[in-house]
């Protein structure tokens, strides 16, 4: 990238930041003025109301269950989709088709999926699981595909030069580079699924 291009990009980012801050009415003075109200809000939370702990614990356990089932299922389903959406692992017609489908599904919020599945299977934690599976699978597939495209070709070529079969190339040249990243992505999504603000279960 040339120096002019870097300056242009930097000024563009700065301009977008300033404009967005103005459009969203960002104001440090309003934060300072609101500090007493925030402190009062915190004060009202102490001590906590222990009478709701049983209900809260039940909801926390159910949230964990939804995240476990949804994330593990999505991590497995995302594997073939990730390879299909990788430029260096799929033919162009499959690559562009898979990328388009993943982009479309990722554009829909998890809550919308939850409402859709509530209409399909009824209330309860199950529609929450399905919503987590669909959205998380598309996100992981995108991350997987980018990791696949960024693999080091050196180990792959070395295994091929040794006369390995395609499956052996995958086992010894590709997967050792991908598995740690795939696990990291899945664990990150597991954390975000637990900490999601919206509850897809019955509450």
N, C-alpha and C positions, 0 to 999 in steps of 0.2 A: 504494500500500500504506500503510495507516495505521500510526501509531507502535506501537499495540498488536500489530498483526500482525507488524511487524518484530521486536519484542521476543520474541514467541512463536516466530517462525521461528528467531531467533538462539539462544534457549534450547534449542529442539528440536535444532538442529544441534550445539550444545555438549554436550547430554545424550547424543546419539548417539555423539559422539566419545569422551566419557569412558567410556561403557558398552562401546564397541567396543575401546578401549584396555585396559580391564580384562579383557574376554572373551578377547582375544588375548595376554594376559600380557605386555604391553609393559613393559619394565624397563630404565631407563638404566643401573642398576648392573650388570646382566648384560652390557651392551655394554662397559662399562669393564673388567670382569673378564675379558672375552674378548679384549681388545686384544692381549695377548702371543701368543695363539694365532693371531690374524689376521696379526700381524707375522711369526710363524714360517711361516705358510702362504705369505706373499709371499716370504720369504727362500728357501724351497724352490723357488720358481719361477725364481730367478735363479742361474745363467744358464739359459736355456731349452734343452730337448732338441732340437737341430737335426736329429736323425735322423728326426723325424716331420714335418719341414717339407714334404716332398713330398706326403705324404698329406693334410696340413692344407691345402696350397695347392689340391690337387684338390677337396677338399670346399668350400673357399671359392669357387672358381670355379663349381662346380655350384650352390651356394647363390645366387650372383649370377644365374646363368642362370635358375633357377627363379623368382626374384623379378622378373626382367625380363619373361619371358613371362607369368607369372601376373598381374603388376600391369597391364601394358599391355592384356591381354585383358579383365581385370576392369574397367578404366577405360572401355573401349568398351561393354561389356555393361551397365554401371551407368547409362549415359546414358538409355536409354528407361525403365529402372526408376525413375530419379530423377524424371523428369517424371511418371510414373504415380503416384508416391508424394507428389507435391506438391499441397497443397490448392488452390492457385490455378491449377493447370495441368491438373487431371484432374477428371472428374465424381466425385461422392461414392462411388458404388459401386466405381469403380476405385481411388480414393484409399484407402479403408478396406481393400479387398482387398489392394492392393500393400503397404500398411504392415504388415498382419498377416503376410503372407508374408515380408517382409524381417525382421521381428522374430523370427519362428520360425527362419529360417535363421541369423541372427546369434547366436542362443542356443546354437548348436552350436559347439564348439571346433574349431579347425583340425585338431588331431590326430585327432579323431573322423572328420572328412572324409577325412583321409589314410588311416586304416585302412579306411574304406569303399571308397575307390578302389583301395587295394592289393588288396582282395578282388575288385574288378571287373576291373582291368587288370594286376595283378601288381606285383612289386617294381620299384624303379627310381625315377628322378626324376619320371617322368610323373605318378604319383599325387600327388606333392607339388605339381606344377604345378596339377593339377585342384583340389586342396584350397585352394590359395592363390586360385585364380580364384573359386571359390564364395564363400568367406568374404569376400574383399576386395571382390567385386562388391556384396555386400549392405551392407557397411559404407560403401562409396563412394556407393551409391544413397541411403542414409540421409543422408549429408552433402550430396550433390547436391540432394536434395529440400528440405533446410532452406535451402540457398543460393537455390534457386528461389523459395521462399516469401518470402525476405527481399529480393528485388530491388526497386529503386526504380521505382515505376510512372511517374514523371515522363518519362523517356526513351521508355518504351513508348507513353504517350499522345501524346507529341510526334510520334513516327513515324506513329502512326495518324492524327493530325490532318493530316499531310502527304499522306494518301491512299495509304499503303503497303499492300501485300498482306500476308497473314498470314506468308508466308515472309520478306518484307522486314522486318516487325516483329520476327521472331525473329532475323534477321541483324543488324539495326542497333539494336534496342532491348533485346534480351534477352541475346544471346550476349556482347556486350562487357562486360556486368556479371558474367557467369558464368564465362567461360573462365579468367580469372586464378585464381579460387577453385577451379575444378575441377582445374587444373594443380597448385595447392598441395596439395589433398587427395590427388591421385594420387602426388605426390612423397613426401608424408608416409607414405602406405601402402607405397610402395616401400621407404622406409627401415625401417619396422617389419617388413616381410616379410624383409628381409635380416638384421635383428637378432633375428629370432624365436629363442627359446631352443630350440625343438624342431626337429630336422631331419627334414624329410619325405622326403629323398632316401635313397639307400642307405648314405650315410656313407663 
